[in-house]
Amino acid sequence: MRTRLPAVLAVLGLLLTACTDSGGGSGGVITLHFQSLAWQQESVAANKELVQEWNAAHPDVKVEYVQGSWDSVHDQLLTSFEGGEAPDIIHDASDDLADFAYGGYLAELRELLPERLKSDIPQHSWETASFGGGVYGVPFLQEPRVLIANAKWLKESGVRVPTPEKPWSWDEFRAIAKQLSGKGKYGVAWPLKEPVSATLNFSLSTGGQMFHRDADGKVTVRFDAADAVVPRTVHDEVNTDRSASSATLGMGGSDTLPGFFGGKYAMVPLGFSYRQQIAQQAPKGFEWQVLPAPAGADGLSQGVSPQTLSIAESSPHKKEAAEFIDFLLQPKNMARLALGDWMLPTGTQALKDPALHTAKDDWSTGSALAAHLRSAPAQSVRGYPEWKDKVATPAFQEYYSGAIGLAELRRRLERDGNLVLARYQR
């Protein structure tokens, strides 16, 4: 999820939404409000162009583009839902939908969407936006986490360079990070200002689940051996091998780029879309490449929370809103949106676009990982945001810094975490 746009844009989007009417306009024209969270220049342009194309072809159903912000979208949407002023079409991320879906704020989409769209997006992607037996968002953009590496450094070191066909194991990754370190330089920089999502999603490769649902539908936290592989790797790289810089643990991904460009870190685990920043900001002559994340017992499996499009339950024009979503996510249009955001489309037809399989900027490496992306472990867990903020984030931060050990990490995640989740499952 993006967090770069100032929160003031969310307020502006709310004001714009509050000042307009989703009902029929003058002359019987229906007006739909589409709140987009696109923030990169290319992505905003692609979204606005598609809105213009729709409006040109549909004079009786006008779509108004409303700019939202990833910074505060959850609170902004909650306010608009409760105030009866929600946009008709809502851009969000699947891991933000659970409370809105269970709260009755989002329309159930299975009867609204055309068969073309439902069959084009794989079932494992639909699972990211399914709650309580219903579907409340259309997953359309996703990104694997990858290793962005200093290509020259890797080549000179002589280490085996992984490919999607022959990735590193987590043990091999740790050994190579150590081999690449020394003399004030580090094999890897872990930007873990927000450690929970990265940890849980990487842990799918090792068979980690963290959240377990019983026959009654109740969820409990269990930190098993498979869940510990990735956290232990990070902890040991920082505190034992000294192959990862402790200074980056409190950083966001963008904060590590100056050190990466400056030759301080050989690799940085980042979302696939960070390639745009790197392509734009890397010094002239700097060689970089995309490597697949390490693989575990479950191969290259990785959790993702795709970007989604939903329809407000309060919208009086759900049918028209669904038709706009179908237009926006036609294969050629979905590919345009993916290219604009430097991400991958979920649609199988869009993913075939030749532009997503080029060697330039390593699009081909990312596209090869698409089949391994699965629903993030916390997608449908009610109370996950509170568990993440109050329990898991401080616990992982202390463990990664060396302040607590693995047993204490497990105790906090399970004991304190289950107390939080229990309040949401009474």
N, C-alpha and C positions, 0 to 999 in steps of 0.2 A: 504494500500500500504506500501511496505517496504522502509525503508530509512537507512539501516544499512551499506551497502557496500560502500566503498570509491568511490568517483566519478572517480578516475583514471581508474577504470575498464571499465567505459563507454567509456573513450577515447581509451583504449585498444581495446574494441569491435569495435569502429568506425574504428580504424586503420586496424584491421583484416579484416573488411568488405571491406574497401577501397582497400586492397591489393589483393582481390580475385575476381573471375569472376563467375557469376551465369550462364554463358552459358554452352554449352556442353563442357565437358573436353576431355581428351585424350581417344581415342577409343570410342567416342560417349557417354561417361558417363556424365550424368547431375549432376551438383553440386548445391545443395541448401544450403543456409546459414540460420541457425536457431538461432536467437538471444534470449537467455533465460535470464530472470531476477531472476531465482532461486538463493537464497543466503544461505539458511540453508544447512548444510552439507548433511543431509538426502535427501533434495530436489534436490540439485545439482547432487548427486549420482544417484537418480531415473531418472532424465532427461538424464544424460549421458548414463546410462544403456539402456534406451529406444532408444536413437540414435544409439547405437552400435547394438541393436537387429534389428532395421530397416536396417542398412547398411549391416548386415549379410544376410538379406533376400532379399535385393534389390541391386544387384551389379551394375545395370545400373543407379540408382538414389542415389547418395551419399549425405548424410546430414552432414554438418560441424557445430559443436556446437560453438557458439560465446557467450561469457559471457558478459552480459550487467549489468547495475546497475539501481536500482530504484531511486538513488539519482538525476540523471540528465537525465532520459530517454527521457523526452519530447524534451528538447533542442537537445539532441544527435540525435534523430530520425528526427527532423526537418532539421538539418544540412545534414543528410544522404539522406533524400528525395530530398532536393533542389540540392544536389550535384550528384544525380543520382546513389548513392551507398548504397541504403537501403537494408537490409537483406531481403531475400524472405519471411521468416516466422518470425513474430514479436510478441513477448510476451509483453503484456502491461496490463493496467487496463482499464475497460470500461469508467471510468470518464475522461480518457485522450484521448479518440478517436474522440470526436466530431469535433475538428478543423481539424484533419487529414482526417476524412471521408468527411466533407464538402469541404475540400481543394483538393479532388481528389487524395490523396496519397495512399489510401487503396482500394483494390479490393472489389467489391460487391460480396458477397459469396453465395447467394441463389442458383445459378445455378451450383456452384462448389462443394457444399457439398452433401454427400450421404443422402438419406432419413433416414437411420438408425440413423445418428447423429442428424439430424434436429428434429426427433420425440422423441429422448431420452432426450433432454434438454427441460424443460418446457418453455412455451411461455413467462411467466413473466421473465425468465432469458434472453431469446432472446431480450426482449425489452431493456435490458441494453446496448446492442450493436447495436441497430437499430437507424438509423438517416436518415431523409428525405425519408422514405419509403424503404430504403435498409438496409442490414445487413453487418456490416464491421468488426466484430470480433466474435469469438466463445467463449462465456463465459464458463469457465470450473472449476474454483476454486472460492469459496466464503467463507466468514466467518461472522457470526453474532457477534455483540457486546454483551458481557455477563458481569455479575458481578462475579469476582473472589473473594471468601470470605475466611476468616479465620474460618475454620470449628469448631474449638474448642471454639472460641469466640462466635460464633452464638449459639452453643449448650448450653454453660454456661449461656447465656443471657435469654434463654427461648423463644426467638422470633419465630414466625412462619416462617419456611424455605420454600421459594416458589419453585414450580415445574413448568415445562412447562404447565401442566394441570391446576394448580392453582397459577399463578404468583402474585406478588405484583402489586397493582395499584401504580401510581406515588405518590399519597398522602400517601399510606401505606409505600412506600419506604422512603419518607421523614421522616415520623414519626419514623420508625425503625432506620434510620441513627441517629436520635436525641437520641433515647433510648440507642444506642450503644456507645454514646460519653460521654466524661467526663474525668477529671483528666489528661489532656494533650493528650488524645487519641481521635481519630475521627472515626465516623461511616463509612465515605467514603472519598476516595481521588479521586478527578477529575483531571486526567492529560490532560489538555486542551491547550497545547502549540499550537496545531492546532485545534481550537474549532469548525470550521464550519461543517466539515463532520459529526462529532459525533452528533452535535446538530440537523442538518437536518435529519440524518438517524434515530435517536431516535424519532424524532417528527412525523414520519409516524405512530407510535403507537397511537398518540393522534389525528390523522387526519390532521396534519400539511402538507402543500404542499410548501409554500413559493413562488414557481414559477407557474404562471398561463398563459396558452396559449390560445389566442383568436381564433376566427374562421379563421382569416387571417394567423395564425401561429406565430404571434408575442407574445413574452413572457414578462410579467411584474412581478415585485416583489410585493407581498402583504403579510404583516405580520399580520395574523389574530389571533383570540383568541386561536385557536388550535395550532398555531405555538409558542405561548408564554408559554405553559404548561411546557415543558422541560427546557427552559432557566430560567423561574421563579423558578423552583425547584432547579436548580443548584445555582442560585443567592441567594435564601433564605437559602439554606444549608450553604453557605459560610458566608453570611453577617448577617443573622438573627438568625438561630439556632446554628451557630458555630459547626455544625456537620461535616462539610467538611473543610479541611485545605486549606487556601488561598495560602499557599506555593507551593501547587502542581499544581496550575492553569497554571504556565509557564513550566511545565514538560512534557516530553514525557512519554509514558507508562512504558518503562523500568526504568525510573528515580524513579518511585514510589516503585519499588520492594524492595529495601533495607528497607524502612520504613514499608512496608507491612510485610516482614519477621520479622522485629524487633518488631512487635506488636503495631505499631502506628496507623494503619488504619485497620478497620474491613473488608472493601470491596473496590475494585478498578474496575471501568468499563473499560474493555479492549477487544480487539479483541480476538476471540476464539483461534487463533494460539499462543497467548502469553503463553498458557499452556506449550509449550515446554520449554521456558525459566524458567518458574516456576518449572517444574519438574526437570530441571537440576540444578537450583541454590538454591532451597529452602533448608534451614538447615535441618539436620537430625531430624526427629520427627515432623516437621512442617506439620500440617494438613490443606489442602485447598480443596475447592470444587467450582464447577461452578454453578451459579444460572442464570436463565433467566433474561433478562432485564425487567424492569417494563412494564406493559401493560396499554394501555389507551383505548379511545373510539373505536379504531380499533384493539384492542387486542394486540397480540405480533408482529404485522407488523413492519418491520424494513427495512430501505433502505440499499442496498449494492451496491458496485461497484466491480463486479467479475473480477478476472484476465482473460485475453482474449488472443486468438491467432488470428492474422490477417495475410493477405497476401498483400505484397506491390503491388500496381497497376503497378509498373514498372517491376515486375518480369516477365521474359519470360517463366517461367515454373509454371504457376498458377495451372494447373491440377495436376502436381506432388506434389506441395506444399500442395494442399488440400488433396491429398492421404496420405501424411505424417501426417497432422493434424488428419485425421480420424484414422490412426494407433495409434497416441499418445493418442487419446481420446477414444479408445476401453474401455468398462466398467472396465476391470481388470487393464488397464493401468491408467485410470483416478483415480481409487481408490488408486493406488500406488503413484501417484502424490499428491493426497490429504493427504495421510498418511505421506508422506515425508515433506509436508508443514504444517502439523497439522491443515488443513483446511477441508472444506466440498466440495465434488464434486457437480457440478450442475446436472449431469446426473442421471436420476432416477434409472438406473440399477447399476451404480457405488455406489450410496448411499445405496444400499441394502447389500453391503459388510459387513459381520459380524464384521470385525475389526473396523468399524465405529459406532458400537452400543454396545460397551463394557462399563462396569462401571468404568474400569480403566481409569484414566485421564479424566473421565466424557465425553467420546466421545458420549455416548447416549444422554446426555442433549443437546449437540450442534446439533446432528442429528435430534432431535425432533423439533428444531427451523427452519429447512431448508424450510419447507413448508410456513413459514411466511415471507420469505425474498423477497423483492420487489426491483424494480429499484430505485436507489437513486434519489431524486427529481431533482438534477441538471444534470442528465446524458446527456440530449440532448440540454442543454442551451448553445448557443454560447456566449462567453464572460464571462462564469462562472469563469474561473481561475482569470481574472482581478477583477471581483466582489468580489470573495473570498479574494484575497490578499489585495486589496486596500480599500475595504469597510467593508465586513463582519467580517474578522478576527480582525481588531482593534476595531470594534464596540462591538463584543461579548466579547473580552478581557476586555474592559473597563466596560461593564455591569457586567460581572461575578466578577470583582474585587470590584464593588460597586462605581466606579467613575461616572457612569451615570445611569439614571433610565430607566424603560421600555419604556417610551414615546420617549426618545431620541434614544434608540436602534431602535425602529420602524421607526422613522424619517430618520435615517441614512440608514438603510437597504432599505427602500422604495425610498426615494428621491434620495440619492446618487447612490443607486444601479440601479435604472431605467435609470439614466443618462448614466451609463456605458453600460448597455445592449442595449440602443437605438443605440449606435454607431455600434453595430454588426448587427443591423436589418434594416439598411437603404436600 
